[in-house]
Amino acid sequence: MAENPPPTSEDDTGAGAPGTGEPGEDAHGPHAPGTSARPPGTPGEPGTRGAEEPGPAAPTPAAPDTGAREAAPPAPTPSEAARPAPAAPATPPPTEAPAFAEGVPCWIEVQLSDVEAGRRFYGELFGWSFEPAREGVLWACRKGASVAALAPKGDGRMPTVWTVYFAAPDLGALLGRIRGSGGQVITGPSPVGPGSGTGRPLGVMALAADPEGAVFGLWQAGTHAGFARRHEPGTFTWAELYTRDTGAANDFYAHLFHDALFGPGAAPDFGRAAVDEVFPPEMPPHFLVHFGVADVAKALATVHRLGGRTQVNPFTTSYGTVAVATDNQGASFALLER
């Protein structure tokens, strides 16, 4: 699968094109074949976001105002709180694109009971085409460049969720910092690959959780670095961490990804907000993937027509208009109109 260069702002799908506005608050991978984890798709370059990050407002319009940078992952539904963590990412096509800097969101993957149903839903919603990978995984592509993976659940008890992967050039050292800061390593590190026709590994993946239990992925790139496109219509534009203790989240992620969040020229692609600013208090802490759209209302209409639903009605924030939806299998994601 050919990898394309970074995004050009176009919109030819039900989901519109995200702008290049700045985040609203704070800032902050893949599955391994043969295991419940799997690696990222094709790479692009690190994200470009402002110093502040988004922190969605309550289910009704009202944007959260959390003042410091922070982090965010895909959201499981309350009923999934006690379920096992998501499987590792699916194997993406090899690519020689430059690796992302540590702490930059570099890949997303959704775990589904029915991958073919997911292909139909997201293909129409975001204009994605698909390429088969092993073990039933599909690589989602936007204009010929990989942007995400759809993977079958290895265990029916696992939640139906989107998982965000952060770049980890030195995965071993990063896992040590996670453990030392009160987080936990759920899966890995697990080598992924080799990439098709290259004989070289795609990379090494791991799944981890922060002290409050929010799950996220880590990816040490081999031939596969991550997104080939992002920050454009129908692609990843942001990840928000919904947490109960934003101060503790700030401390944890700043220790893990300091340069990506606060270093010189940092342009974080993820932020944090309190769970109850947008979701019911019982919702467990989680990361929520945001996809860019040109028109939130139109994108939601498409979601409903395809069998999905609105989880949180559109609300206005400093970084754009956001709505939270679920696909026709229950995976939550956000639509961001800038």
CORLIN-V391402 format. One record per residue. N is the residue number from 0. RES is the residue in one small letter. PHI is phi in whole degrees, 0 to 359 (none if undefined). NEAR is the number of other ideal C-beta (glycine too) atoms within 10 Angstrom. Layout:
n=(N & N)
res=(RES & RES)
phi=(PHI & PHI)
near=(NEAR & NEAR)
This chain:
n=(0 & 1 & 2 & 3 & 4 & 5 & 6 & 7 & 8 & 9 & 10 & 11 & 12 & 13 & 14 & 15 & 16 & 17 & 18 & 19 & 20 & 21 & 22 & 23 & 24 & 25 & 26 & 27 & 28 & 29 & 30 & 31 & 32 & 33 & 34 & 35 & 36 & 37 & 38 & 39 & 40 & 41 & 42 & 43 & 44 & 45 & 46 & 47 & 48 & 49 & 50 & 51 & 52 & 53 & 54 & 55 & 56 & 57 & 58 & 59 & 60 & 61 & 62 & 63 & 64 & 65 & 66 & 67 & 68 & 69 & 70 & 71 & 72 & 73 & 74 & 75 & 76 & 77 & 78 & 79 & 80 & 81 & 82 & 83 & 84 & 85 & 86 & 87 & 88 & 89 & 90 & 91 & 92 & 93 & 94 & 95 & 96 & 97 & 98 & 99 & 100 & 101 & 102 & 103 & 104 & 105 & 106 & 107 & 108 & 109 & 110 & 111 & 112 & 113 & 114 & 115 & 116 & 117 & 118 & 119 & 120 & 121 & 122 & 123 & 124 & 125 & 126 & 127 & 128 & 129 & 130 & 131 & 132 & 133 & 134 & 135 & 136 & 137 & 138 & 139 & 140 & 141 & 142 & 143 & 144 & 145 & 146 & 147 & 148 & 149 & 150 & 151 & 152 & 153 & 154 & 155 & 156 & 157 & 158 & 159 & 160 & 161 & 162 & 163 & 164 & 165 & 166 & 167 & 168 & 169 & 170 & 171 & 172 & 173 & 174 & 175 & 176 & 177 & 178 & 179 & 180 & 181 & 182 & 183 & 184 & 185 & 186 & 187 & 188 & 189 & 190 & 191 & 192 & 193 & 194 & 195 & 196 & 197 & 198 & 199 & 200 & 201 & 202 & 203 & 204 & 205 & 206 & 207 & 208 & 209 & 210 & 211 & 212 & 213 & 214 & 215 & 216 & 217 & 218 & 219 & 220 & 221 & 222 & 223 & 224 & 225 & 226 & 227 & 228 & 229 & 230 & 231 & 232 & 233 & 234 & 235 & 236 & 237 & 238 & 239 & 240 & 241 & 242 & 243 & 244 & 245 & 246 & 247 & 248 & 249 & 250 & 251 & 252 & 253 & 254 & 255 & 256 & 257 & 258 & 259 & 260 & 261 & 262 & 263 & 264 & 265 & 266 & 267 & 268 & 269 & 270 & 271 & 272 & 273 & 274 & 275 & 276 & 277 & 278 & 279 & 280 & 281 & 282 & 283 & 284 & 285 & 286 & 287 & 288 & 289 & 290 & 291 & 292 & 293 & 294 & 295 & 296 & 297 & 298 & 299 & 300 & 301 & 302 & 303 & 304 & 305 & 306 & 307 & 308 & 309 & 310 & 311 & 312 & 313 & 314 & 315 & 316 & 317 & 318 & 319 & 320 & 321 & 322 & 323 & 324 & 325 & 326 & 327 & 328 & 329 & 330 & 331 & 332 & 333 & 334 & 335 & 336 & 337)
res=(m & a & e & n & p & p & p & t & s & e & d & d & t & g & a & g & a & p & g & t & g & e & p & g & e & d & a & h & g & p & h & a & p & g & t & s & a & r & p & p & g & t & p & g & e & p & g & t & r & g & a & e & e & p & g & p & a & a & p & t & p & a & a & p & d & t & g & a & r & e & a & a & p & p & a & p & t & p & s & e & a & a & r & p & a & p & a & a & p & a & t & p & p & p & t & e & a & p & a & f & a & e & g & v & p & c & w & i & e & v & q & l & s & d & v & e & a & g & r & r & f & y & g & e & l & f & g & w & s & f & e & p & a & r & e & g & v & l & w & a & c & r & k & g & a & s & v & a & a & l & a & p & k & g & d & g & r & m & p & t & v & w & t & v & y & f & a & a & p & d & l & g & a & l & l & g & r & i & r & g & s & g & g & q & v & i & t & g & p & s & p & v & g & p & g & s & g & t & g & r & p & l & g & v & m & a & l & a & a & d & p & e & g & a & v & f & g & l & w & q & a & g & t & h & a & g & f & a & r & r & h & e & p & g & t & f & t & w & a & e & l & y & t & r & d & t & g & a & a & n & d & f & y & a & h & l & f & h & d & a & l & f & g & p & g & a & a & p & d & f & g & r & a & a & v & d & e & v & f & p & p & e & m & p & p & h & f & l & v & h & f & g & v & a & d & v & a & k & a & l & a & t & v & h & r & l & g & g & r & t & q & v & n & p & f & t & t & s & y & g & t & v & a & v & a & t & d & n & q & g & a & s & f & a & l & l & e & r)
phi=(none & 285 & 260 & 256 & 291 & 309 & 305 & 242 & 277 & 228 & 215 & 226 & 229 & 298 & 267 & 280 & 273 & 288 & 276 & 243 & 294 & 269 & 297 & 258 & 200 & 232 & 238 & 180 & none & 202 & 249 & 264 & 300 & 84 & 228 & 281 & 254 & 208 & 274 & 295 & 275 & 272 & 282 & 218 & 238 & 306 & 289 & 236 & 223 & 283 & 290 & 259 & 230 & 287 & 217 & 319 & 267 & 303 & 317 & 259 & 318 & 161 & 278 & 296 & 238 & 256 & 341 & 242 & 289 & 197 & 238 & 197 & 244 & 296 & 260 & 280 & 281 & 310 & 292 & 265 & 309 & 268 & 286 & 297 & 292 & 297 & 289 & 287 & 294 & 268 & 290 & 269 & 294 & 294 & 205 & 257 & 299 & 299 & 289 & 278 & 288 & 305 & 88 & 270 & 301 & 238 & 195 & 223 & 211 & 248 & 263 & 232 & 284 & 231 & 294 & 296 & 294 & 294 & 300 & 293 & 295 & 285 & 298 & 282 & 295 & 247 & 72 & 277 & 251 & 223 & 233 & 287 & 238 & 286 & 60 & 79 & 278 & 244 & 268 & 272 & 235 & 237 & 56 & 85 & 241 & 289 & 230 & 188 & 227 & 248 & 237 & 285 & 293 & 281 & 215 & 299 & 281 & 288 & 290 & 268 & 214 & 269 & 246 & 263 & 248 & 254 & 294 & 221 & 305 & 238 & 299 & 301 & 295 & 293 & 297 & 296 & 292 & 297 & 298 & 291 & 255 & 96 & 272 & 221 & 264 & 268 & 219 & 96 & 289 & 230 & 296 & 234 & 128 & 284 & 292 & 305 & 74 & 255 & 75 & 251 & 292 & 290 & 156 & 230 & 239 & 204 & 244 & 222 & 223 & 280 & 302 & 266 & 98 & 291 & 268 & 212 & 254 & 229 & 223 & 262 & 293 & 247 & 279 & 247 & 267 & 148 & 307 & 264 & 219 & 194 & 58 & 215 & 309 & 70 & 228 & 301 & 233 & 189 & 226 & 242 & 264 & 261 & 222 & 270 & 232 & 293 & 295 & 295 & 295 & 301 & 296 & 296 & 285 & 294 & 290 & 283 & 236 & 304 & 296 & 294 & 264 & 229 & 288 & 303 & 71 & 300 & 226 & 303 & 253 & 205 & 218 & 218 & 207 & 288 & 308 & 285 & 283 & 226 & 245 & 299 & 305 & 283 & 298 & 289 & 304 & 194 & 262 & 239 & 283 & 250 & 252 & 286 & 219 & 275 & 214 & 300 & 299 & 294 & 296 & 295 & 298 & 293 & 304 & 295 & 297 & 271 & 100 & 271 & 211 & 273 & 264 & 224 & 298 & 305 & 220 & 264 & 232 & 292 & 251 & 140 & 258 & 236 & 222 & 249 & 230 & 233 & 282 & 283 & 239 & 101 & 284 & 273 & 203 & 246 & 247 & 238 & 255 & 256)
near=(19 & 11 & 23 & 20 & 11 & 17 & 25 & 11 & 14 & 13 & 17 & 13 & 22 & 23 & 29 & 23 & 24 & 29 & 17 & 15 & 15 & 18 & 26 & 27 & 31 & 31 & 34 & 33 & 32 & 36 & 37 & 28 & 21 & 15 & 19 & 22 & 32 & 35 & 37 & 36 & 36 & 28 & 31 & 28 & 21 & 25 & 24 & 13 & 27 & 19 & 15 & 22 & 32 & 34 & 31 & 30 & 20 & 15 & 17 & 10 & 14 & 14 & 23 & 24 & 14 & 22 & 11 & 19 & 26 & 30 & 38 & 37 & 32 & 29 & 31 & 28 & 19 & 13 & 10 & 20 & 14 & 10 & 16 & 13 & 23 & 31 & 24 & 33 & 37 & 32 & 31 & 39 & 23 & 25 & 27 & 12 & 22 & 13 & 21 & 29 & 17 & 23 & 29 & 28 & 36 & 35 & 37 & 31 & 34 & 25 & 31 & 25 & 13 & 15 & 21 & 13 & 16 & 25 & 17 & 13 & 23 & 26 & 17 & 15 & 24 & 22 & 18 & 25 & 14 & 20 & 15 & 10 & 24 & 11 & 16 & 15 & 23 & 24 & 25 & 25 & 24 & 25 & 19 & 14 & 25 & 31 & 30 & 32 & 29 & 27 & 29 & 18 & 19 & 19 & 10 & 6 & 10 & 18 & 26 & 23 & 27 & 27 & 32 & 30 & 34 & 30 & 28 & 31 & 14 & 11 & 20 & 11 & 11 & 23 & 19 & 12 & 14 & 23 & 12 & 9 & 16 & 13 & 22 & 15 & 16 & 18 & 21 & 23 & 20 & 22 & 18 & 31 & 21 & 15 & 20 & 14 & 8 & 16 & 10 & 14 & 18 & 31 & 35 & 22 & 32 & 27 & 29 & 24 & 17 & 25 & 17 & 19 & 15 & 29 & 25 & 32 & 35 & 28 & 35 & 25 & 27 & 21 & 22 & 34 & 28 & 35 & 33 & 31 & 27 & 30 & 24 & 23 & 27 & 30 & 28 & 27 & 32 & 32 & 31 & 36 & 32 & 29 & 29 & 16 & 15 & 24 & 11 & 15 & 28 & 20 & 15 & 25 & 32 & 21 & 14 & 24 & 26 & 13 & 13 & 28 & 27 & 15 & 13 & 5 & 5 & 20 & 16 & 33 & 30 & 36 & 32 & 33 & 31 & 20 & 22 & 15 & 19 & 27 & 24 & 9 & 9 & 10 & 19 & 22 & 25 & 30 & 30 & 30 & 28 & 26 & 28 & 29 & 32 & 21 & 17 & 22 & 12 & 15 & 26 & 21 & 13 & 20 & 25 & 11 & 11 & 17 & 13 & 21 & 12 & 16 & 20 & 20 & 13 & 17 & 21 & 13 & 21 & 17 & 27 & 24 & 18 & 30 & 22 & 23 & 22 & 18 & 22 & 16 & 18 & 18 & 26 & 26 & 24 & 27 & 30 & 27 & 22 & 20)
